[in-house]
Amino acid sequence: MPRDARLPLAGTKLKRDYKGKTYQIVVHEGDFEYASKRYGSLSTIAKEITGQVWNGFLFFHLTQKSKS
């Protein structure tokens, strides 16, 4: 399965401020690391942080608005 083009390169650190706290995620080749644990998707991490279901690409601002 090809790597999603929206994902940054392995080793990239993503930061997200949410409710006054900064969260950092490390992108790996096949998964993601948050709070010293590995996760298979950004959506799972977003849910872990917020307690609600989120699209991980939206939560971590990895989407681009279409040009209209």
mmCIF file as Biopython writes it, N, C-alpha, C and O atoms, coordinates in Angstrom:
data_model
#
loop_
_atom_site.group_PDB
_atom_site.id
_atom_site.type_symbol
_atom_site.label_atom_id
_atom_site.label_alt_id
_atom_site.label_comp_id
_atom_site.label_asym_id
_atom_site.label_entity_id
_atom_site.label_seq_id
_atom_site.pdbx_PDB_ins_code
_atom_site.Cartn_x
_atom_site.Cartn_y
_atom_site.Cartn_z
_atom_site.occupancy
_atom_site.B_iso_or_equiv
_atom_site.auth_seq_id
_atom_site.auth_asym_id
_atom_site.pdbx_PDB_model_num
ATOM 1   N N  . MET A ? 1  ? 0.849   -1.184 0.000  1.0 0.0 1  A 1 
ATOM 2   C CA . MET A ? 1  ? 0.000   0.000  0.000  1.0 0.0 1  A 1 
ATOM 3   C C  . MET A ? 1  ? 0.892   1.244  0.000  1.0 0.0 1  A 1 
ATOM 4   O O  . MET A ? 1  ? 1.787   1.355  0.838  1.0 0.0 1  A 1 
ATOM 5   N N  . PRO A ? 2  ? 0.665   2.169  -0.916 1.0 0.0 2  A 1 
ATOM 6   C CA . PRO A ? 2  ? 1.511   3.372  -0.980 1.0 0.0 2  A 1 
ATOM 7   C C  . PRO A ? 2  ? 1.271   4.299  0.212  1.0 0.0 2  A 1 
ATOM 8   O O  . PRO A ? 2  ? 0.175   4.360  0.769  1.0 0.0 2  A 1 
ATOM 9   N N  . ARG A ? 3  ? 2.314   5.006  0.577  1.0 0.0 3  A 1 
ATOM 10  C CA . ARG A ? 3  ? 2.239   5.964  1.691  1.0 0.0 3  A 1 
ATOM 11  C C  . ARG A ? 3  ? 1.365   7.150  1.300  1.0 0.0 3  A 1 
ATOM 12  O O  . ARG A ? 3  ? 1.460   7.656  0.182  1.0 0.0 3  A 1 
ATOM 13  N N  . ASP A ? 4  ? 0.521   7.588  2.215  1.0 0.0 4  A 1 
ATOM 14  C CA . ASP A ? 4  ? -0.369  8.722  1.967  1.0 0.0 4  A 1 
ATOM 15  C C  . ASP A ? 4  ? 0.472   9.982  1.739  1.0 0.0 4  A 1 
ATOM 16  O O  . ASP A ? 4  ? 1.334   10.311 2.554  1.0 0.0 4  A 1 
ATOM 17  N N  . ALA A ? 5  ? 0.225   10.670 0.652  1.0 0.0 5  A 1 
ATOM 18  C CA . ALA A ? 5  ? 1.002   11.859 0.274  1.0 0.0 5  A 1 
ATOM 19  C C  . ALA A ? 5  ? 0.847   13.010 1.268  1.0 0.0 5  A 1 
ATOM 20  O O  . ALA A ? 5  ? 1.672   13.924 1.288  1.0 0.0 5  A 1 
ATOM 21  N N  . ARG A ? 6  ? -0.196  12.974 2.088  1.0 0.0 6  A 1 
ATOM 22  C CA . ARG A ? 6  ? -0.396  14.045 3.078  1.0 0.0 6  A 1 
ATOM 23  C C  . ARG A ? 6  ? 0.549   13.912 4.267  1.0 0.0 6  A 1 
ATOM 24  O O  . ARG A ? 6  ? 0.741   14.868 5.019  1.0 0.0 6  A 1 
ATOM 25  N N  . LEU A ? 7  ? 1.136   12.734 4.439  1.0 0.0 7  A 1 
ATOM 26  C CA . LEU A ? 7  ? 2.015   12.509 5.585  1.0 0.0 7  A 1 
ATOM 27  C C  . LEU A ? 7  ? 3.391   13.112 5.350  1.0 0.0 7  A 1 
ATOM 28  O O  . LEU A ? 7  ? 3.955   12.986 4.263  1.0 0.0 7  A 1 
ATOM 29  N N  . PRO A ? 8  ? 3.928   13.766 6.369  1.0 0.0 8  A 1 
ATOM 30  C CA . PRO A ? 8  ? 5.309   14.257 6.256  1.0 0.0 8  A 1 
ATOM 31  C C  . PRO A ? 8  ? 6.281   13.086 6.339  1.0 0.0 8  A 1 
ATOM 32  O O  . PRO A ? 8  ? 5.887   11.964 6.656  1.0 0.0 8  A 1 
ATOM 33  N N  . LEU A ? 9  ? 7.530   13.349 6.055  1.0 0.0 9  A 1 
ATOM 34  C CA . LEU A ? 9  ? 8.567   12.315 6.081  1.0 0.0 9  A 1 
ATOM 35  C C  . LEU A ? 9  ? 8.738   11.726 7.481  1.0 0.0 9  A 1 
ATOM 36  O O  . LEU A ? 9  ? 8.480   12.388 8.486  1.0 0.0 9  A 1 
ATOM 37  N N  . ALA A ? 10 ? 9.178   10.468 7.521  1.0 0.0 10 A 1 
ATOM 38  C CA . ALA A ? 10 ? 9.483   9.825  8.798  1.0 0.0 10 A 1 
ATOM 39  C C  . ALA A ? 10 ? 10.516  10.661 9.547  1.0 0.0 10 A 1 
ATOM 40  O O  . ALA A ? 10 ? 11.463  11.176 8.953  1.0 0.0 10 A 1 
ATOM 41  N N  . GLY A ? 11 ? 10.322  10.787 10.847 1.0 0.0 11 A 1 
ATOM 42  C CA . GLY A ? 11 ? 11.209  11.602 11.681 1.0 0.0 11 A 1 
ATOM 43  C C  . GLY A ? 11 ? 10.655  12.987 11.947 1.0 0.0 11 A 1 
ATOM 44  O O  . GLY A ? 11 ? 11.133  13.687 12.840 1.0 0.0 11 A 1 
ATOM 45  N N  . THR A ? 12 ? 9.647   13.392 11.180 1.0 0.0 12 A 1 
ATOM 46  C CA . THR A ? 12 ? 9.033   14.704 11.380 1.0 0.0 12 A 1 
ATOM 47  C C  . THR A ? 12 ? 8.270   14.721 12.699 1.0 0.0 12 A 1 
ATOM 48  O O  . THR A ? 12 ? 7.613   13.747 13.066 1.0 0.0 12 A 1 
ATOM 49  N N  . LYS A ? 13 ? 8.367   15.831 13.397 1.0 0.0 13 A 1 
ATOM 50  C CA . LYS A ? 13 ? 7.609   16.014 14.638 1.0 0.0 13 A 1 
ATOM 51  C C  . LYS A ? 13 ? 6.439   16.949 14.361 1.0 0.0 13 A 1 
ATOM 52  O O  . LYS A ? 13 ? 6.615   18.066 13.876 1.0 0.0 13 A 1 
ATOM 53  N N  . LEU A ? 14 ? 5.256   16.472 14.676 1.0 0.0 14 A 1 
ATOM 54  C CA . LEU A ? 14 ? 4.052   17.281 14.532 1.0 0.0 14 A 1 
ATOM 55  C C  . LEU A ? 14 ? 3.692   17.842 15.895 1.0 0.0 14 A 1 
ATOM 56  O O  . LEU A ? 14 ? 3.749   17.130 16.898 1.0 0.0 14 A 1 
ATOM 57  N N  . LYS A ? 15 ? 3.324   19.110 15.937 1.0 0.0 15 A 1 
ATOM 58  C CA . LYS A ? 15 ? 2.889   19.722 17.183 1.0 0.0 15 A 1 
ATOM 59  C C  . LYS A ? 15 ? 1.471   20.227 17.003 1.0 0.0 15 A 1 
ATOM 60  O O  . LYS A ? 15 ? 1.106   20.752 15.951 1.0 0.0 15 A 1 
ATOM 61  N N  . ARG A ? 16 ? 0.676   20.058 18.058 1.0 0.0 16 A 1 
ATOM 62  C CA . ARG A ? 16 ? -0.707  20.525 18.014 1.0 0.0 16 A 1 
ATOM 63  C C  . ARG A ? 16 ? -1.048  21.097 19.377 1.0 0.0 16 A 1 
ATOM 64  O O  . ARG A ? 16 ? -0.903  20.424 20.397 1.0 0.0 16 A 1 
ATOM 65  N N  . ASP A ? 17 ? -1.501  22.336 19.390 1.0 0.0 17 A 1 
ATOM 66  C CA . ASP A ? 17 ? -1.997  22.941 20.625 1.0 0.0 17 A 1 
ATOM 67  C C  . ASP A ? 17 ? -3.475  22.628 20.732 1.0 0.0 17 A 1 
ATOM 68  O O  . ASP A ? 17 ? -4.234  22.821 19.782 1.0 0.0 17 A 1 
ATOM 69  N N  . TYR A ? 18 ? -3.875  22.146 21.891 1.0 0.0 18 A 1 
ATOM 70  C CA . TYR A ? 18 ? -5.270  21.809 22.115 1.0 0.0 18 A 1 
ATOM 71  C C  . TYR A ? 18 ? -5.606  22.095 23.566 1.0 0.0 18 A 1 
ATOM 72  O O  . TYR A ? 18 ? -5.008  21.530 24.482 1.0 0.0 18 A 1 
ATOM 73  N N  . LYS A ? 19 ? -6.575  22.985 23.761 1.0 0.0 19 A 1 
ATOM 74  C CA . LYS A ? 19 ? -7.055  23.353 25.103 1.0 0.0 19 A 1 
ATOM 75  C C  . LYS A ? 19 ? -5.912  23.746 26.029 1.0 0.0 19 A 1 
ATOM 76  O O  . LYS A ? 19 ? -5.842  23.302 27.175 1.0 0.0 19 A 1 
ATOM 77  N N  . GLY A ? 20 ? -5.022  24.585 25.516 1.0 0.0 20 A 1 
ATOM 78  C CA . GLY A ? 20 ? -3.951  25.145 26.333 1.0 0.0 20 A 1 
ATOM 79  C C  . GLY A ? 20 ? -2.748  24.246 26.552 1.0 0.0 20 A 1 
ATOM 80  O O  . GLY A ? 20 ? -1.836  24.607 27.296 1.0 0.0 20 A 1 
ATOM 81  N N  . LYS A ? 21 ? -2.728  23.082 25.917 1.0 0.0 21 A 1 
ATOM 82  C CA . LYS A ? 21 ? -1.603  22.172 26.069 1.0 0.0 21 A 1 
ATOM 83  C C  . LYS A ? 21 ? -1.044  21.849 24.689 1.0 0.0 21 A 1 
ATOM 84  O O  . LYS A ? 21 ? -1.791  21.755 23.715 1.0 0.0 21 A 1 
ATOM 85  N N  . THR A ? 22 ? 0.286   21.679 24.608 1.0 0.0 22 A 1 
ATOM 86  C CA . THR A ? 22 ? 0.933   21.326 23.347 1.0 0.0 22 A 1 
ATOM 87  C C  . THR A ? 22 ? 1.238   19.836 23.335 1.0 0.0 22 A 1 
ATOM 88  O O  . THR A ? 22 ? 1.809   19.289 24.279 1.0 0.0 22 A 1 
ATOM 89  N N  . TYR A ? 23 ? 0.843   19.197 22.245 1.0 0.0 23 A 1 
ATOM 90  C CA . TYR A ? 23 ? 1.060   17.760 22.063 1.0 0.0 23 A 1 
ATOM 91  C C  . TYR A ? 23 ? 2.043   17.567 20.916 1.0 0.0 23 A 1 
ATOM 92  O O  . TYR A ? 23 ? 1.970   18.267 19.906 1.0 0.0 23 A 1 
ATOM 93  N N  . GLN A ? 24 ? 2.953   16.629 21.070 1.0 0.0 24 A 1 
ATOM 94  C CA . GLN A ? 24 ? 3.945   16.352 20.027 1.0 0.0 24 A 1 
ATOM 95  C C  . GLN A ? 24 ? 3.854   14.896 19.602 1.0 0.0 24 A 1 
ATOM 96  O O  . GLN A ? 24 ? 3.801   13.990 20.434 1.0 0.0 24 A 1 
ATOM 97  N N  . ILE A ? 25 ? 3.836   14.690 18.297 1.0 0.0 25 A 1 
ATOM 98  C CA . ILE A ? 25 ? 3.757   13.368 17.696 1.0 0.0 25 A 1 
ATOM 99  C C  . ILE A ? 25 ? 4.943   13.215 16.770 1.0 0.0 25 A 1 
ATOM 100 O O  . ILE A ? 25 ? 5.295   14.156 16.058 1.0 0.0 25 A 1 
ATOM 101 N N  . VAL A ? 26 ? 5.571   12.039 16.764 1.0 0.0 26 A 1 
ATOM 102 C CA . VAL A ? 26 ? 6.670   11.752 15.848 1.0 0.0 26 A 1 
ATOM 103 C C  . VAL A ? 26 ? 6.151   10.818 14.760 1.0 0.0 26 A 1 
ATOM 104 O O  . VAL A ? 26 ? 5.557   9.780  15.050 1.0 0.0 26 A 1 
ATOM 105 N N  . VAL A ? 27 ? 6.381   11.197 13.512 1.0 0.0 27 A 1 
ATOM 106 C CA . VAL A ? 27 ? 5.986   10.376 12.379 1.0 0.0 27 A 1 
ATOM 107 C C  . VAL A ? 27 ? 7.067   9.329  12.141 1.0 0.0 27 A 1 
ATOM 108 O O  . VAL A ? 27 ? 8.247   9.663  12.033 1.0 0.0 27 A 1 
ATOM 109 N N  . HIS A ? 28 ? 6.667   8.064  12.060 1.0 0.0 28 A 1 
ATOM 110 C CA . HIS A ? 28 ? 7.580   6.976  11.711 1.0 0.0 28 A 1 
ATOM 111 C C  . HIS A ? 28 ? 7.158   6.450  10.344 1.0 0.0 28 A 1 
ATOM 112 O O  . HIS A ? 28 ? 6.126   6.866  9.817  1.0 0.0 28 A 1 
ATOM 113 N N  . GLU A ? 29 ? 7.918   5.566  9.778  1.0 0.0 29 A 1 
ATOM 114 C CA . GLU A ? 29 ? 7.617   5.059  8.442  1.0 0.0 29 A 1 
ATOM 115 C C  . GLU A ? 29 ? 6.255   4.356  8.375  1.0 0.0 29 A 1 
ATOM 116 O O  . GLU A ? 29 ? 5.526   4.519  7.397  1.0 0.0 29 A 1 
ATOM 117 N N  . GLY A ? 30 ? 5.911   3.582  9.402  1.0 0.0 30 A 1 
ATOM 118 C CA . GLY A ? 30 ? 4.657   2.831  9.345  1.0 0.0 30 A 1 
ATOM 119 C C  . GLY A ? 30 ? 3.676   3.152  10.446 1.0 0.0 30 A 1 
ATOM 120 O O  . GLY A ? 30 ? 2.584   2.585  10.483 1.0 0.0 30 A 1 
ATOM 121 N N  . ASP A ? 31 ? 4.043   4.061  11.359 1.0 0.0 31 A 1 
ATOM 122 C CA . ASP A ? 31 ? 3.131   4.412  12.444 1.0 0.0 31 A 1 
ATOM 123 C C  . ASP A ? 31 ? 3.537   5.759  13.048 1.0 0.0 31 A 1 
ATOM 124 O O  . ASP A ? 31 ? 4.327   6.501  12.465 1.0 0.0 31 A 1 
ATOM 125 N N  . PHE A ? 32 ? 2.989   6.056  14.214 1.0 0.0 32 A 1 
ATOM 126 C CA . PHE A ? 32 ? 3.196   7.345  14.863 1.0 0.0 32 A 1 
ATOM 127 C C  . PHE A ? 32 ? 3.482   7.120  16.338 1.0 0.0 32 A 1 
ATOM 128 O O  . PHE A ? 32 ? 3.012   6.145  16.925 1.0 0.0 32 A 1 
ATOM 129 N N  . GLU A ? 33 ? 4.245   8.014  16.931 1.0 0.0 33 A 1 
ATOM 130 C CA . GLU A ? 33 ? 4.574   7.899  18.347 1.0 0.0 33 A 1 
ATOM 131 C C  . GLU A ? 33 ? 4.041   9.103  19.101 1.0 0.0 33 A 1 
ATOM 132 O O  . GLU A ? 33 ? 4.268   10.251 18.720 1.0 0.0 33 A 1 
ATOM 133 N N  . TYR A ? 34 ? 3.329   8.812  20.178 1.0 0.0 34 A 1 
ATOM 134 C CA . TYR A ? 34 ? 2.792   9.854  21.047 1.0 0.0 34 A 1 
ATOM 135 C C  . TYR A ? 34 ? 2.875   9.356  22.487 1.0 0.0 34 A 1 
ATOM 136 O O  . TYR A ? 34 ? 2.434   8.246  22.783 1.0 0.0 34 A 1 
ATOM 137 N N  . ALA A ? 35 ? 3.421   10.147 23.363 1.0 0.0 35 A 1 
ATOM 138 C CA . ALA A ? 35 ? 3.536   9.821  24.788 1.0 0.0 35 A 1 
ATOM 139 C C  . ALA A ? 35 ? 4.209   8.462  24.991 1.0 0.0 35 A 1 
ATOM 140 O O  . ALA A ? 35 ? 3.757   7.646  25.794 1.0 0.0 35 A 1 
ATOM 141 N N  . SER A ? 36 ? 5.287   8.236  24.253 1.0 0.0 36 A 1 
ATOM 142 C CA . SER A ? 36 ? 6.096   7.013  24.346 1.0 0.0 36 A 1 
ATOM 143 C C  . SER A ? 36 ? 5.344   5.749  23.942 1.0 0.0 36 A 1 
ATOM 144 O O  . SER A ? 36 ? 5.776   4.645  24.273 1.0 0.0 36 A 1 
ATOM 145 N N  . LYS A ? 37 ? 4.226   5.894  23.234 1.0 0.0 37 A 1 
ATOM 146 C CA . LYS A ? 37 ? 3.484   4.741  22.724 1.0 0.0 37 A 1 
ATOM 147 C C  . LYS A ? 37 ? 3.348   4.873  21.215 1.0 0.0 37 A 1 
ATOM 148 O O  . LYS A ? 37 ? 3.341   5.984  20.685 1.0 0.0 37 A 1 
ATOM 149 N N  . ARG A ? 38 ? 3.240   3.739  20.518 1.0 0.0 38 A 1 
ATOM 150 C CA . ARG A ? 38 ? 3.105   3.739  19.063 1.0 0.0 38 A 1 
ATOM 151 C C  . ARG A ? 38 ? 1.643   3.528  18.701 1.0 0.0 38 A 1 
ATOM 152 O O  . ARG A ? 38 ? 0.941   2.729  19.320 1.0 0.0 38 A 1 
ATOM 153 N N  . TYR A ? 39 ? 1.200   4.262  17.685 1.0 0.0 39 A 1 
ATOM 154 C CA . TYR A ? 39 ? -0.177  4.207  17.209 1.0 0.0 39 A 1 
ATOM 155 C C  . TYR A ? 39 ? -0.175  4.017  15.696 1.0 0.0 39 A 1 
ATOM 156 O O  . TYR A ? 39 ? 0.717   4.507  15.004 1.0 0.0 39 A 1 
ATOM 157 N N  . GLY A ? 40 ? -1.165  3.313  15.194 1.0 0.0 40 A 1 
ATOM 158 C CA . GLY A ? 40 ? -1.266  3.047  13.770 1.0 0.0 40 A 1 
ATOM 159 C C  . GLY A ? 40 ? -1.897  4.161  12.975 1.0 0.0 40 A 1 
ATOM 160 O O  . GLY A ? 40 ? -1.798  4.175  11.748 1.0 0.0 40 A 1 
ATOM 161 N N  . SER A ? 41 ? -2.556  5.113  13.654 1.0 0.0 41 A 1 
ATOM 162 C CA . SER A ? 41 ? -3.197  6.202  12.912 1.0 0.0 41 A 1 
ATOM 163 C C  . SER A ? 41 ? -3.201  7.493  13.719 1.0 0.0 41 A 1 
ATOM 164 O O  . SER A ? 41 ? -3.173  7.488  14.949 1.0 0.0 41 A 1 
ATOM 165 N N  . LEU A ? 42 ? -3.237  8.589  12.987 1.0 0.0 42 A 1 
ATOM 166 C CA . LEU A ? 42 ? -3.344  9.900  13.634 1.0 0.0 42 A 1 
ATOM 167 C C  . LEU A ? 42 ? -4.713  10.082 14.268 1.0 0.0 42 A 1 
ATOM 168 O O  . LEU A ? 42 ? -4.840  10.775 15.277 1.0 0.0 42 A 1 
ATOM 169 N N  . SER A ? 43 ? -5.732  9.471  13.691 1.0 0.0 43 A 1 
ATOM 170 C CA . SER A ? 43 ? -7.083  9.576  14.242 1.0 0.0 43 A 1 
ATOM 171 C C  . SER A ? 43 ? -7.154  8.971  15.643 1.0 0.0 43 A 1 
ATOM 172 O O  . SER A ? 43 ? -7.831  9.507  16.520 1.0 0.0 43 A 1 
ATOM 173 N N  . THR A ? 44 ? -6.467  7.874  15.848 1.0 0.0 44 A 1 
ATOM 174 C CA . THR A ? 44 ? -6.440  7.244  17.168 1.0 0.0 44 A 1 
ATOM 175 C C  . THR A ? 44 ? -5.773  8.162  18.187 1.0 0.0 44 A 1 
ATOM 176 O O  . THR A ? 44 ? -6.221  8.253  19.330 1.0 0.0 44 A 1 
ATOM 177 N N  . ILE A ? 45 ? -4.720  8.830  17.781 1.0 0.0 45 A 1 
ATOM 178 C CA . ILE A ? 45 ? -4.042  9.772  18.682 1.0 0.0 45 A 1 
ATOM 179 C C  . ILE A ? 45 ? -4.942  10.965 18.966 1.0 0.0 45 A 1 
ATOM 180 O O  . ILE A ? 45 ? -5.031  11.415 20.109 1.0 0.0 45 A 1 
ATOM 181 N N  . ALA A ? 46 ? -5.604  11.478 17.946 1.0 0.0 46 A 1 
ATOM 182 C CA . ALA A ? 46 ? -6.515  12.612 18.141 1.0 0.0 46 A 1 
ATOM 183 C C  . ALA A ? 46 ? -7.619  12.253 19.136 1.0 0.0 46 A 1 
ATOM 184 O O  . ALA A ? 46 ? -7.985  13.067 19.984 1.0 0.0 46 A 1 
ATOM 185 N N  . LYS A ? 47 ? -8.144  11.037 19.031 1.0 0.0 47 A 1 
ATOM 186 C CA . LYS A ? 47 ? -9.176  10.592 19.974 1.0 0.0 47 A 1 
ATOM 187 C C  . LYS A ? 47 ? -8.600  10.459 21.374 1.0 0.0 47 A 1 
ATOM 188 O O  . LYS A ? 47 ? -9.267  10.799 22.351 1.0 0.0 47 A 1 
ATOM 189 N N  . GLU A ? 48 ? -7.381  9.972  21.485 1.0 0.0 48 A 1 
ATOM 190 C CA . GLU A ? 48 ? -6.703  9.848  22.779 1.0 0.0 48 A 1 
ATOM 191 C C  . GLU A ? 48 ? -6.557  11.228 23.441 1.0 0.0 48 A 1 
ATOM 192 O O  . GLU A ? 48 ? -6.730  11.357 24.652 1.0 0.0 48 A 1 
ATOM 193 N N  . ILE A ? 49 ? -6.245  12.237 22.658 1.0 0.0 49 A 1 
ATOM 194 C CA . ILE A ? 49 ? -6.040  13.594 23.176 1.0 0.0 49 A 1 
ATOM 195 C C  . ILE A ? 49 ? -7.356  14.264 23.541 1.0 0.0 49 A 1 
ATOM 196 O O  . ILE A ? 49 ? -7.471  14.880 24.601 1.0 0.0 49 A 1 
ATOM 197 N N  . THR A ? 50 ? -8.350  14.144 22.663 1.0 0.0 50 A 1 
ATOM 198 C CA . THR A ? 50 ? -9.591  14.908 22.834 1.0 0.0 50 A 1 
ATOM 199 C C  . THR A ? 50 ? -10.727 14.145 23.507 1.0 0.0 50 A 1 
ATOM 200 O O  . THR A ? 50 ? -11.632 14.744 24.089 1.0 0.0 50 A 1 
ATOM 201 N N  . GLY A ? 51 ? -10.669 12.803 23.422 1.0 0.0 51 A 1 
ATOM 202 C CA . GLY A ? 51 ? -11.784 12.012 23.940 1.0 0.0 51 A 1 
ATOM 203 C C  . GLY A ? 51 ? -12.929 11.901 22.950 1.0 0.0 51 A 1 
ATOM 204 O O  . GLY A ? 51 ? -13.973 11.330 23.263 1.0 0.0 51 A 1 
ATOM 205 N N  . GLN A ? 52 ? -12.735 12.449 21.752 1.0 0.0 52 A 1 
ATOM 206 C CA . GLN A ? 52 ? -13.766 12.424 20.717 1.0 0.0 52 A 1 
ATOM 207 C C  . GLN A ? 52 ? -13.171 11.922 19.411 1.0 0.0 52 A 1 
ATOM 208 O O  . GLN A ? 52 ? -11.961 11.991 19.196 1.0 0.0 52 A 1 
ATOM 209 N N  . VAL A ? 53 ? -14.036 11.417 18.545 1.0 0.0 53 A 1 
ATOM 210 C CA . VAL A ? 53 ? -13.586 10.939 17.240 1.0 0.0 53 A 1 
ATOM 211 C C  . VAL A ? 53 ? -13.236 12.137 16.363 1.0 0.0 53 A 1 
ATOM 212 O O  . VAL A ? 53 ? -14.034 13.061 16.208 1.0 0.0 53 A 1 
ATOM 213 N N  . TRP A ? 54 ? -12.052 12.111 15.800 1.0 0.0 54 A 1 
ATOM 214 C CA . TRP A ? 54 ? -11.548 13.153 14.905 1.0 0.0 54 A 1 
ATOM 215 C C  . TRP A ? 54 ? -10.912 12.509 13.690 1.0 0.0 54 A 1 
ATOM 216 O O  . TRP A ? 54 ? -10.396 11.394 13.781 1.0 0.0 54 A 1 
ATOM 217 N N  . ASN A ? 55 ? -10.938 13.177 12.574 1.0 0.0 55 A 1 
ATOM 218 C CA . ASN A ? 55 ? -10.099 12.796 11.447 1.0 0.0 55 A 1 
ATOM 219 C C  . ASN A ? 55 ? -8.697  13.283 11.807 1.0 0.0 55 A 1 
ATOM 220 O O  . ASN A ? 55 ? -8.499  14.471 12.061 1.0 0.0 55 A 1 
ATOM 221 N N  . GLY A ? 56 ? -7.733  12.377 11.830 1.0 0.0 56 A 1 
ATOM 222 C CA . GLY A ? 56 ? -6.382  12.728 12.252 1.0 0.0 56 A 1 
ATOM 223 C C  . GLY A ? 56 ? -5.707  13.760 11.375 1.0 0.0 56 A 1 
ATOM 224 O O  . GLY A ? 56 ? -4.962  14.606 11.869 1.0 0.0 56 A 1 
ATOM 225 N N  . PHE A ? 57 ? -5.962  13.698 10.065 1.0 0.0 57 A 1 
ATOM 226 C CA . PHE A ? 57 ? -5.365  14.686 9.161  1.0 0.0 57 A 1 
ATOM 227 C C  . PHE A ? 57 ? -5.913  16.078 9.454  1.0 0.0 57 A 1 
ATOM 228 O O  . PHE A ? 57 ? -5.171  17.059 9.398  1.0 0.0 57 A 1 
ATOM 229 N N  . LEU A ? 58 ? -7.201  16.174 9.765  1.0 0.0 58 A 1 
ATOM 230 C CA . LEU A ? 58 ? -7.776  17.476 10.115 1.0 0.0 58 A 1 
ATOM 231 C C  . LEU A ? 58 ? -7.243  17.964 11.463 1.0 0.0 58 A 1 
ATOM 232 O O  . LEU A ? 58 ? -6.872  19.129 11.601 1.0 0.0 58 A 1 
ATOM 233 N N  . PHE A ? 59 ? -7.207  17.084 12.441 1.0 0.0 59 A 1 
ATOM 234 C CA . PHE A ? 59 ? -6.768  17.478 13.776 1.0 0.0 59 A 1 
ATOM 235 C C  . PHE A ? 59 ? -5.333  18.004 13.765 1.0 0.0 59 A 1 
ATOM 236 O O  . PHE A ? 59 ? -5.020  18.977 14.451 1.0 0.0 59 A 1 
ATOM 237 N N  . PHE A ? 60 ? -4.475  17.370 12.999 1.0 0.0 60 A 1 
ATOM 238 C CA . PHE A ? 60 ? -3.074  17.778 12.939 1.0 0.0 60 A 1 
ATOM 239 C C  . PHE A ? 60 ? -2.773  18.727 11.767 1.0 0.0 60 A 1 
ATOM 240 O O  . PHE A ? 60 ? -1.611  18.960 11.435 1.0 0.0 60 A 1 
ATOM 241 N N  . HIS A ? 61 ? -3.821  19.265 11.151 1.0 0.0 61 A 1 
ATOM 242 C CA . HIS A ? 61 ? -3.691  20.270 10.086 1.0 0.0 61 A 1 
ATOM 243 C C  . HIS A ? 61 ? -2.851  19.783 8.906  1.0 0.0 61 A 1 
ATOM 244 O O  . HIS A ? 61 ? -1.995  20.512 8.404  1.0 0.0 61 A 1 
ATOM 245 N N  . LEU A ? 62 ? -3.096  18.561 8.472  1.0 0.0 62 A 1 
ATOM 246 C CA . LEU A ? 62 ? -2.351  17.994 7.350  1.0 0.0 62 A 1 
ATOM 247 C C  . LEU A ? 62 ? -3.196  17.946 6.081  1.0 0.0 62 A 1 
ATOM 248 O O  . LEU A ? 62 ? -2.921  17.154 5.179  1.0 0.0 62 A 1 
ATOM 249 N N  . THR A ? 63 ? -4.206  18.777 6.011  1.0 0.0 63 A 1 
ATOM 250 C CA . THR A ? 63 ? -5.030  18.856 4.816  1.0 0.0 63 A 1 
ATOM 251 C C  . THR A ? 63 ? -4.848  20.225 4.185  1.0 0.0 63 A 1 
ATOM 252 O O  . THR A ? 63 ? -4.464  21.188 4.848  1.0 0.0 63 A 1 
ATOM 253 N N  . GLN A ? 64 ? -5.125  20.290 2.923  1.0 0.0 64 A 1 
ATOM 254 C CA . GLN A ? 64 ? -5.050  21.569 2.214  1.0 0.0 64 A 1 
ATOM 255 C C  . GLN A ? 64 ? -6.447  21.900 1.706  1.0 0.0 64 A 1 
ATOM 256 O O  . GLN A ? 64 ? -7.173  21.027 1.230  1.0 0.0 64 A 1 
ATOM 257 N N  . LYS A ? 65 ? -6.808  23.158 1.814  1.0 0.0 65 A 1 
ATOM 258 C CA . LYS A ? 65 ? -8.090  23.582 1.239  1.0 0.0 65 A 1 
ATOM 259 C C  . LYS A ? 65 ? -7.968  23.570 -0.273 1.0 0.0 65 A 1 
ATOM 260 O O  . LYS A ? 65 ? -6.951  23.965 -0.843 1.0 0.0 65 A 1 
ATOM 261 N N  . SER A ? 66 ? -9.039  23.103 -0.907 1.0 0.0 66 A 1 
ATOM 262 C CA . SER A ? 66 ? -9.004  23.067 -2.367 1.0 0.0 66 A 1 
ATOM 263 C C  . SER A ? 66 ? -9.102  24.472 -2.926 1.0 0.0 66 A 1 
ATOM 264 O O  . SER A ? 66 ? -9.732  25.350 -2.337 1.0 0.0 66 A 1 
ATOM 265 N N  . LYS A ? 67 ? -8.477  24.668 -4.061 1.0 0.0 67 A 1 
ATOM 266 C CA . LYS A ? 67 ? -8.525  25.975 -4.723 1.0 0.0 67 A 1 
ATOM 267 C C  . LYS A ? 67 ? -9.773  26.017 -5.581 1.0 0.0 67 A 1 
ATOM 268 O O  . LYS A ? 67 ? -9.969  25.167 -6.449 1.0 0.0 67 A 1 
ATOM 269 N N  . SER A ? 68 ? -10.631 27.026 -5.332 1.0 0.0 68 A 1 
ATOM 270 C CA . SER A ? 68 ? -11.844 27.119 -6.129 1.0 0.0 68 A 1 
ATOM 271 C C  . SER A ? 68 ? -11.900 28.391 -6.920 1.0 0.0 68 A 1 
ATOM 272 O O  . SER A ? 68 ? -12.865 28.624 -7.648 1.0 0.0 68 A 1 
#
